Amino acid sequence: MLERLTGPLCDFVTGLDGSQEMLENLERSNLFLVPLDESRQWYRYQHLFAELLRHQLEVKSQTDEVIALHQRASQWFEGHGFPDDAIHHSLAQQDWQRAISLIYAQSEERRNRGEF
């Protein structure tokens, strides 16, 4: 469900530890993972594999579980200065109030930068 991954985000969303090491191992093993930066902090899955994982999540998980994952992702992204990603995950879980709140919080700053 995450479009881009970093160890701390994965730890927060899953409630587990050791995600950064797992990401690094997957990359070293050349297993469907693409680094997004030179410091190897951010990754994404290859597109077709990501679609497969999303489909598996939808099939095998309860709606409440998926919503909880999106909630945690939104919280993490908001707390780490990634408002667009936080909004994306709020919209994905259909938490309209949170999405509106996040959009509104960004509106003045973006308007001041000339982003309409």
DSSP file (Angstrom, degrees, kcal/mol; ACC not computed):
  #  RESIDUE AA STRUCTURE BP1 BP2  ACC     N-H-->O    O-->H-N    N-H-->O    O-->H-N    TCO  KAPPA ALPHA  PHI   PSI    X-CA   Y-CA   Z-CA
    1    1 A M              0   0    0      0, 0.0     2,-0.4     0, 0.0    49,-0.0   0.000 360.0 360.0 360.0 -17.5    0.0    0.0    0.0
    2    2 A L        -     0   0    0      1,-0.1     3,-0.1    48,-0.0    52,-0.0  -0.749 360.0-160.0 -88.9 132.4    3.0    2.3    0.3
    3    3 A E  S    S+     0   0    0     -2,-0.4     2,-0.3     1,-0.2    42,-0.2   0.800  82.7  22.8 -80.7 -29.2    4.3    3.8   -2.9
    4    4 A R  S    S-     0   0    0     40,-0.1     2,-0.4     2,-0.0    40,-0.2  -0.987  77.8-151.2-137.5 150.4    7.7    4.5   -1.4
    5    5 A L  B     +A   43   0A   0     38,-3.3    38,-2.6    -2,-0.3     2,-0.3  -0.908  18.0 170.4-127.2 143.6    9.4    2.8    1.5
    6    6 A T     >  -     0   0    0     -2,-0.4     4,-2.6    36,-0.2     5,-0.3  -0.971  43.4-111.2-143.0 152.4   11.9    3.7    4.2
    7    7 A G  H  > S+     0   0    0     34,-0.5     4,-2.7    -2,-0.3    12,-0.2   0.903 114.3  47.3 -52.3 -52.4   12.8    1.6    7.3
    8    8 A P  H  > S+     0   0    0      0, 0.0     4,-2.2     0, 0.0    -1,-0.2   0.878 113.0  50.0 -60.7 -37.1   11.3    3.9    9.9
    9    9 A L  H  > S+     0   0    0     -3,-0.2     4,-2.8     2,-0.2     5,-0.2   0.943 112.0  47.2 -63.8 -47.6    8.0    4.3    8.0
   10   10 A C  H  X S+     0   0    0     -4,-2.6     4,-2.5     1,-0.2     6,-0.4   0.900 111.5  51.6 -62.3 -40.4    7.7    0.5    7.5
   11   11 A D  H  X>S+     0   0    0     -4,-2.7     4,-2.1    -5,-0.3     5,-0.6   0.929 113.1  45.3 -59.9 -45.1    8.5    0.0   11.2
   12   12 A F  H  <5S+     0   0    0     -4,-2.2    -2,-0.2    -5,-0.2    -1,-0.2   0.920 115.3  45.4 -65.8 -45.3    5.8    2.5   12.2
   13   13 A V  H  <5S+     0   0    0     -4,-2.8    -1,-0.2     1,-0.2    -2,-0.2   0.905 123.0  34.4 -67.9 -41.5    3.1    1.2    9.8
   14   14 A T  H  <5S-     0   0    0     -4,-2.5    -1,-0.2    -5,-0.2    -2,-0.2   0.715  98.7-129.1 -87.3 -20.6    3.7   -2.5   10.6
   15   15 A G  T  <5S+     0   0    0     -4,-2.1     2,-0.2     1,-0.3    -3,-0.2   0.633  71.9 114.2  78.4  13.4    4.5   -2.2   14.3
   16   16 A L      < -     0   0    0     -5,-0.6    -1,-0.3    -6,-0.4     2,-0.3  -0.627  59.6-129.3-110.3 170.0    7.6   -4.3   13.7
   17   17 A D  S    S+     0   0    0     -2,-0.2   -10,-0.0     1,-0.1     0, 0.0  -0.790  76.6  46.7-114.1 161.4   11.4   -3.5   13.9
   18   18 A G     >  +     0   0    0     -2,-0.3     4,-1.9     3,-0.0    -1,-0.1   0.627  59.4 135.3  89.7  14.6   14.2   -4.2   11.5
   19   19 A S  H  >  +     0   0    0    -12,-0.2     4,-2.7     1,-0.2     5,-0.2   0.876  69.3  55.9 -66.1 -37.2   12.6   -2.9    8.3
   20   20 A Q  H  > S+     0   0    0      1,-0.2     4,-2.4     2,-0.2    -1,-0.2   0.929 108.9  47.3 -61.8 -43.9   15.6   -1.0    7.1
   21   21 A E  H  > S+     0   0    0      1,-0.2     4,-2.5     2,-0.2    -1,-0.2   0.898 111.7  51.4 -62.9 -39.5   17.8   -4.1    7.3
   22   22 A M  H  X S+     0   0    0     -4,-1.9     4,-2.5     2,-0.2    -2,-0.2   0.917 109.7  49.3 -63.9 -43.0   15.1   -6.0    5.4
   23   23 A L  H  X S+     0   0    0     -4,-2.7     4,-2.3     1,-0.2    -2,-0.2   0.916 111.4  49.2 -61.8 -43.0   14.9   -3.4    2.7
   24   24 A E  H  X S+     0   0    0     -4,-2.4     4,-2.6     1,-0.2    -1,-0.2   0.899 111.2  49.7 -64.2 -40.3   18.7   -3.4    2.3
   25   25 A N  H  X S+     0   0    0     -4,-2.5     4,-2.1     2,-0.2    -2,-0.2   0.904 110.2  50.5 -64.5 -41.4   18.7   -7.3    2.1
   26   26 A L  H  <>S+     0   0    0     -4,-2.5     5,-2.6     2,-0.2     7,-0.3   0.906 111.9  47.7 -62.5 -41.6   16.0   -7.2   -0.5
   27   27 A E  H ><5S+     0   0    0     -4,-2.3     3,-1.6     1,-0.2    -2,-0.2   0.942 111.1  49.9 -65.7 -46.2   18.0   -4.7   -2.6
   28   28 A R  H 3<5S+     0   0    0     -4,-2.6    -1,-0.2     1,-0.3    -2,-0.2   0.860 111.5  49.8 -59.3 -35.2   21.2   -6.7   -2.3
   29   29 A S  T 3<5S-     0   0    0     -4,-2.1    -1,-0.3    -5,-0.2    -2,-0.2   0.470 111.7-124.7 -82.5  -1.3   19.4   -9.8   -3.4
   30   30 A N  T < 5 +     0   0    0     -3,-1.6     2,-0.8    -4,-0.3    -3,-0.2   0.915  52.8 159.8  58.9  46.6   17.9   -7.9   -6.3
   31   31 A L      < -     0   0    0     -5,-2.6    -1,-0.2    -6,-0.1     3,-0.1  -0.681  69.6 -65.6-108.2  78.2   14.4   -8.8   -5.3
   32   32 A F  S    S+     0   0    0     -2,-0.8    14,-2.8     1,-0.2     2,-0.4   0.591  97.7 124.9  65.2  14.8   11.9   -6.3   -6.9
   33   33 A L  E     -B   45   0A   0     -7,-0.3    12,-0.2    12,-0.2    -1,-0.2  -0.903  40.3-166.4-114.5 135.5   13.2   -3.3   -4.9
   34   34 A V  E     -B   44   0A   0     10,-3.3    10,-1.9    -2,-0.4     2,-0.1  -0.976  20.2-130.0-120.6 124.2   14.5    0.0   -6.5
   35   35 A P  E     -B   43   0A   0      0, 0.0     8,-0.3     0, 0.0     3,-0.1  -0.479  13.4-164.7 -71.0 143.9   16.5    2.6   -4.5
   36   36 A L        +     0   0    0      6,-3.4     2,-0.3    -2,-0.1     7,-0.2   0.532  69.8  32.4-105.3 -10.1   15.1    6.1   -4.8
   37   37 A D  S >  S-     0   0    0      5,-0.8     3,-1.2     1,-0.1    -1,-0.1  -0.955  79.3-114.9-143.6 162.5   18.1    8.0   -3.4
   38   38 A E  T 3  S+     0   0    0     -2,-0.3    -1,-0.1     1,-0.3     0, 0.0   0.771 113.2  59.2 -70.7 -25.1   21.9    7.5   -3.3
   39   39 A S  T 3  S-     0   0    0      1,-0.0    -1,-0.3    -3,-0.0     0, 0.0   0.497 106.4-127.4 -82.4  -2.0   21.9    7.1    0.5
   40   40 A R  S <  S+     0   0    0     -3,-1.2    -2,-0.1     2,-0.1     3,-0.1   0.893  73.8 121.8  58.5  43.4   19.6    4.1    0.1
   41   41 A Q        +     0   0    0      1,-0.2   -34,-0.5   -35,-0.1     2,-0.4   0.734  66.3  48.6 -99.1 -33.3   17.1    5.3    2.6
   42   42 A W        +     0   0    0    -36,-0.1    -6,-3.4   -35,-0.1    -5,-0.8  -0.903  66.0 168.1-115.1 138.9   14.1    5.4    0.3
   43   43 A Y  E     -AB   5  35A   0    -38,-2.6   -38,-3.3    -2,-0.4     2,-0.3  -0.860  17.5-158.1-136.5 168.6   12.9    2.6   -2.0
   44   44 A R  E     - B   0  34A   0    -10,-1.9   -10,-3.3    -2,-0.3     2,-0.2  -0.973  26.3-113.6-143.2 154.6   10.0    1.5   -4.1
   45   45 A Y  E     - B   0  33A   0     -2,-0.3   -12,-0.2   -42,-0.2   -13,-0.1  -0.554  46.0 -89.8 -79.5 152.7    9.0   -1.9   -5.3
   46   46 A Q     >  -     0   0    0    -14,-2.8     4,-2.6    -2,-0.2     3,-0.2  -0.384  48.0-110.7 -57.8 145.2    9.1   -2.6   -9.1
   47   47 A H  H  > S+     0   0    0      1,-0.2     4,-2.2     2,-0.2     5,-0.2   0.855 112.6  45.4 -56.8 -47.5    5.7   -1.6  -10.4
   48   48 A L  H  > S+     0   0    0      1,-0.2     4,-2.0     2,-0.2    -1,-0.2   0.898 114.7  49.1 -66.1 -38.4    4.2   -5.0  -11.3
   49   49 A F  H  > S+     0   0    0     -3,-0.2     4,-2.5     2,-0.2    -2,-0.2   0.897 109.1  53.3 -66.2 -39.5    5.4   -6.5   -8.0
   50   50 A A  H  X S+     0   0    0     -4,-2.6     4,-2.4     1,-0.2    -2,-0.2   0.907 108.2  50.3 -61.2 -41.7    3.8   -3.5   -6.1
   51   51 A E  H  X S+     0   0    0     -4,-2.2     4,-2.4    -5,-0.2    -1,-0.2   0.902 109.5  51.2 -63.2 -40.4    0.5   -4.1   -7.8
   52   52 A L  H  X S+     0   0    0     -4,-2.0     4,-2.5     2,-0.2    -2,-0.2   0.927 110.5  48.5 -61.2 -45.3    0.7   -7.8   -6.9
   53   53 A L  H  X S+     0   0    0     -4,-2.5     4,-2.3     2,-0.2    -2,-0.2   0.901 111.0  50.3 -63.5 -40.9    1.3   -6.9   -3.2
   54   54 A R  H  X S+     0   0    0     -4,-2.4     4,-2.3     2,-0.2    -1,-0.2   0.916 111.0  49.3 -63.0 -42.4   -1.5   -4.4   -3.2
   55   55 A H  H  X S+     0   0    0     -4,-2.4     4,-2.3     1,-0.2    -2,-0.2   0.928 110.5  50.1 -62.3 -44.6   -3.9   -7.0   -4.7
   56   56 A Q  H  X S+     0   0    0     -4,-2.5     4,-2.7     1,-0.2     5,-0.2   0.888 109.3  52.4 -61.3 -39.7   -2.8   -9.6   -2.1
   57   57 A L  H  X S+     0   0    0     -4,-2.3     4,-1.7     1,-0.2    -1,-0.2   0.928 110.9  46.7 -61.8 -45.6   -3.4   -7.1    0.7
   58   58 A E  H  < S+     0   0    0     -4,-2.3    -2,-0.2     1,-0.2    -1,-0.2   0.887 116.8  43.9 -64.2 -39.4   -6.9   -6.4   -0.5
   59   59 A V  H  < S+     0   0    0     -4,-2.3    -2,-0.2    -5,-0.2    -1,-0.2   0.900 122.7  34.0 -73.4 -41.6   -7.7  -10.1   -0.9
   60   60 A K  H  < S+     0   0    0     -4,-2.7     2,-0.3    -5,-0.2    -2,-0.2   0.580 107.2  72.1 -96.3 -10.9   -6.2  -11.3    2.4
   61   61 A S  S  < S-     0   0    0     -4,-1.7     2,-0.2    -5,-0.2     3,-0.0  -0.766  77.8-115.8-110.3 152.0   -6.9   -8.4    4.7
   62   62 A Q     >  -     0   0    0     -2,-0.3     4,-1.9     1,-0.1     3,-0.4  -0.485  31.5-114.8 -74.4 152.0  -10.0   -7.1    6.4
   63   63 A T  H  > S+     0   0    0      1,-0.2     4,-2.5     2,-0.2     5,-0.2   0.884 116.9  56.2 -56.0 -40.8  -11.0   -3.6    5.4
   64   64 A D  H  > S+     0   0    0      1,-0.2     4,-2.2     2,-0.2    -1,-0.2   0.867 105.5  51.7 -61.7 -36.5  -10.4   -2.4    9.0
   65   65 A E  H  > S+     0   0    0     -3,-0.4     4,-1.9     2,-0.2    -1,-0.2   0.913 110.5  47.0 -66.4 -43.1   -6.8   -3.6    8.8
   66   66 A V  H  X S+     0   0    0     -4,-1.9     4,-2.3     2,-0.2    -2,-0.2   0.911 111.4  51.8 -65.5 -42.7   -6.1   -1.8    5.5
   67   67 A I  H  X S+     0   0    0     -4,-2.5     4,-2.5     1,-0.2    -2,-0.2   0.914 108.6  51.5 -59.5 -43.4   -7.7    1.4    6.9
   68   68 A A  H  X S+     0   0    0     -4,-2.2     4,-2.4     2,-0.2    -1,-0.2   0.882 108.3  51.5 -63.1 -38.5   -5.5    1.1   10.0
   69   69 A L  H  X S+     0   0    0     -4,-1.9     4,-2.4     1,-0.2    -1,-0.2   0.928 111.2  47.2 -63.6 -44.4   -2.4    0.8    7.8
   70   70 A H  H  X S+     0   0    0     -4,-2.3     4,-2.7     2,-0.2    -2,-0.2   0.884 110.3  53.7 -64.5 -37.8   -3.3    3.9    5.8
   71   71 A Q  H  X S+     0   0    0     -4,-2.5     4,-2.4     2,-0.2    -2,-0.2   0.941 111.0  45.0 -60.8 -47.3   -4.0    5.8    9.1
   72   72 A R  H  X S+     0   0    0     -4,-2.4     4,-2.5     2,-0.2    -2,-0.2   0.900 113.0  50.7 -65.4 -40.0   -0.6    4.9   10.4
   73   73 A A  H  X S+     0   0    0     -4,-2.4     4,-2.7     2,-0.2     5,-0.2   0.929 110.6  49.7 -62.3 -44.3    1.1    5.8    7.1
   74   74 A S  H  X S+     0   0    0     -4,-2.7     4,-2.4     1,-0.2    -2,-0.2   0.918 111.4  49.0 -60.7 -44.3   -0.8    9.2    7.0
   75   75 A Q  H  X S+     0   0    0     -4,-2.4     4,-2.5     2,-0.2    -1,-0.2   0.925 112.4  47.7 -61.3 -45.3    0.3    9.9   10.6
   76   76 A W  H  X S+     0   0    0     -4,-2.5     4,-1.2     1,-0.2    -2,-0.2   0.944 112.9  47.5 -63.2 -48.1    4.0    9.1    9.9
   77   77 A F  H  <>S+     0   0    0     -4,-2.7     5,-2.9     1,-0.2     3,-0.4   0.906 113.0  48.9 -62.1 -41.6    4.1   11.1    6.7
   78   78 A E  H ><5S+     0   0    0     -4,-2.4     3,-1.4    -5,-0.2    -1,-0.2   0.938 111.5  49.5 -62.5 -46.0    2.5   14.1    8.4
   79   79 A G  H 3<5S+     0   0    0     -4,-2.5    -1,-0.2     1,-0.3    -2,-0.2   0.673 112.2  48.7 -67.9 -17.5    4.9   13.9   11.3
   80   80 A H  T 3<5S-     0   0    0     -4,-1.2    -1,-0.3    -3,-0.4    -2,-0.2   0.174 121.9 -98.0-111.5  17.0    7.9   13.7    9.0
   81   81 A G  T < 5S+     0   0    0     -3,-1.4    -3,-0.2    -4,-0.1     3,-0.1   0.804  85.7 121.3  79.2  30.9    7.0   16.6    6.8
   82   82 A F     >< +     0   0    0     -5,-2.9     4,-2.0    -6,-0.1     3,-0.3  -0.631  25.9 164.6-121.5  72.1    5.5   14.8    3.8
   83   83 A P  H  > S+     0   0    0      0, 0.0     4,-2.6     0, 0.0     5,-0.2   0.837  71.5  57.0 -63.1 -34.7    2.0   16.4    3.6
   84   84 A D  H  > S+     0   0    0      1,-0.2     4,-2.5     2,-0.2     5,-0.1   0.921 110.1  44.9 -63.1 -42.1    1.1   15.2    0.1
   85   85 A D  H  > S+     0   0    0     -3,-0.3     4,-2.2     2,-0.2    -1,-0.2   0.884 111.5  53.1 -67.6 -37.8    1.7   11.6    1.2
   86   86 A A  H  X S+     0   0    0     -4,-2.0     4,-1.7     2,-0.2    -2,-0.2   0.918 111.2  46.5 -62.2 -42.6   -0.2   12.1    4.4
   87   87 A I  H  X S+     0   0    0     -4,-2.6     4,-2.7     2,-0.2     5,-0.2   0.921 108.9  55.6 -64.5 -44.6   -3.2   13.4    2.3
   88   88 A H  H  X S+     0   0    0     -4,-2.5     4,-2.2     1,-0.2    -2,-0.2   0.915 110.2  44.6 -54.4 -46.6   -2.9   10.5   -0.2
   89   89 A H  H  X S+     0   0    0     -4,-2.2     4,-1.3     2,-0.2    -1,-0.2   0.820 111.0  53.7 -73.2 -29.8   -3.2    8.0    2.6
   90   90 A S  H  <>S+     0   0    0     -4,-1.7     5,-2.7    -5,-0.2    -1,-0.2   0.910 111.4  46.0 -66.8 -41.2   -6.1    9.9    4.3
   91   91 A L  H ><5S+     0   0    0     -4,-2.7     3,-1.4     1,-0.2    -2,-0.2   0.890 108.0  57.3 -66.6 -39.0   -7.9    9.8    0.9
   92   92 A A  H 3<5S+     0   0    0     -4,-2.2    -1,-0.2     1,-0.3    -2,-0.2   0.827 110.9  42.7 -62.5 -31.3   -7.2    6.1    0.5
   93   93 A Q  T 3<5S-     0   0    0     -4,-1.3    -1,-0.3    -5,-0.1    -2,-0.2   0.365 113.5-120.5 -95.1   5.7   -8.9    5.3    3.8
   94   94 A Q  T < 5 +     0   0    0     -3,-1.4     2,-1.4     1,-0.2    -3,-0.2   0.827  59.1 152.7  57.7  36.1  -11.7    7.7    3.0
   95   95 A D     >< +     0   0    0     -5,-2.7     4,-2.4     1,-0.2    -1,-0.2  -0.692  15.0 173.7 -91.8  81.1  -11.0    9.8    6.1
   96   96 A W  H  > S+     0   0    0     -2,-1.4     4,-2.7     1,-0.2     5,-0.2   0.854  70.8  54.4 -63.6 -38.4  -12.4   12.9    4.5
   97   97 A Q  H  > S+     0   0    0      2,-0.2     4,-2.4     1,-0.2    -1,-0.2   0.930 111.3  44.8 -63.4 -45.5  -12.2   15.1    7.6
   98   98 A R  H  > S+     0   0    0      2,-0.2     4,-2.8     1,-0.2     5,-0.2   0.924 113.2  51.0 -64.7 -43.4   -8.5   14.3    8.1
   99   99 A A  H  X S+     0   0    0     -4,-2.4     4,-2.7     1,-0.2     5,-0.2   0.926 111.5  47.6 -59.9 -45.0   -7.8   14.9    4.4
  100  100 A I  H  X S+     0   0    0     -4,-2.7     4,-3.0     2,-0.2     5,-0.2   0.918 112.2  50.3 -61.7 -43.6   -9.6   18.3    4.5
  101  101 A S  H  X S+     0   0    0     -4,-2.4     4,-2.2    -5,-0.2    -2,-0.2   0.917 112.8  45.8 -61.6 -44.4   -7.7   19.2    7.6
  102  102 A L  H  X S+     0   0    0     -4,-2.8     4,-1.2     2,-0.2    -2,-0.2   0.907 114.7  47.6 -66.3 -41.8   -4.3   18.3    6.0
  103  103 A I  H  X S+     0   0    0     -4,-2.7     4,-1.3    -5,-0.2     3,-0.5   0.931 112.3  49.2 -64.4 -45.0   -5.2   20.1    2.8
  104  104 A Y  H  X S+     0   0    0     -4,-3.0     4,-0.7     1,-0.2     3,-0.4   0.895 106.7  56.0 -62.0 -40.3   -6.4   23.2    4.7
  105  105 A A  H  < S+     0   0    0     -4,-2.2     4,-0.4     1,-0.2    -1,-0.2   0.804 114.6  40.3 -62.4 -28.7   -3.2   23.2    6.8
  106  106 A Q  H  X S+     0   0    0     -4,-1.2     4,-2.5    -3,-0.5     5,-0.3   0.628  94.7  85.2 -91.6 -15.7   -1.1   23.3    3.6
  107  107 A S  H  X S+     0   0    0     -4,-1.3     4,-2.4    -3,-0.4     5,-0.2   0.893  90.0  43.9 -62.1 -46.5   -3.3   25.7    1.6
  108  108 A E  H  X S+     0   0    0     -4,-0.7     4,-2.4     2,-0.2    -1,-0.2   0.930 114.9  49.1 -66.2 -44.2   -1.9   29.1    2.8
  109  109 A E  H  > S+     0   0    0     -4,-0.4     4,-1.1     1,-0.2    -1,-0.2   0.912 114.9  44.7 -60.4 -43.1    1.7   28.0    2.6
  110  110 A R  H  <>S+     0   0    0     -4,-2.5     5,-3.1     2,-0.2     4,-0.3   0.871 110.6  53.4 -71.0 -35.9    1.2   26.7   -0.9
  111  111 A R  H ><5S+     0   0    0     -4,-2.4     3,-1.4    -5,-0.3    -1,-0.2   0.910 106.8  53.4 -63.0 -41.1   -0.8   29.7   -2.0
  112  112 A N  H 3<5S+     0   0    0     -4,-2.4    -1,-0.2     1,-0.3    -2,-0.2   0.780 107.7  51.0 -65.0 -27.0    2.1   31.9   -0.7
  113  113 A R  T 3<5S-     0   0    0     -4,-1.1    -1,-0.3    -5,-0.2    -2,-0.2   0.436 122.3-107.5 -88.0  -0.5    4.5   29.8   -3.0
  114  114 A G  T < 5S+     0   0    0     -3,-1.4     2,-0.7    -4,-0.3    -3,-0.2   0.660  73.2 141.0  83.7  16.9    2.2   30.4   -6.0
  115  115 A E      <       0   0    0     -5,-3.1    -1,-0.3    -6,-0.1    -2,-0.1  -0.838 360.0 360.0 -95.1 115.4    0.9   26.8   -6.0
  116  116 A F              0   0    0     -2,-0.7    -1,-0.1    -3,-0.1    -5,-0.1   0.395 360.0 360.0-112.0 360.0   -2.7   26.8   -6.9
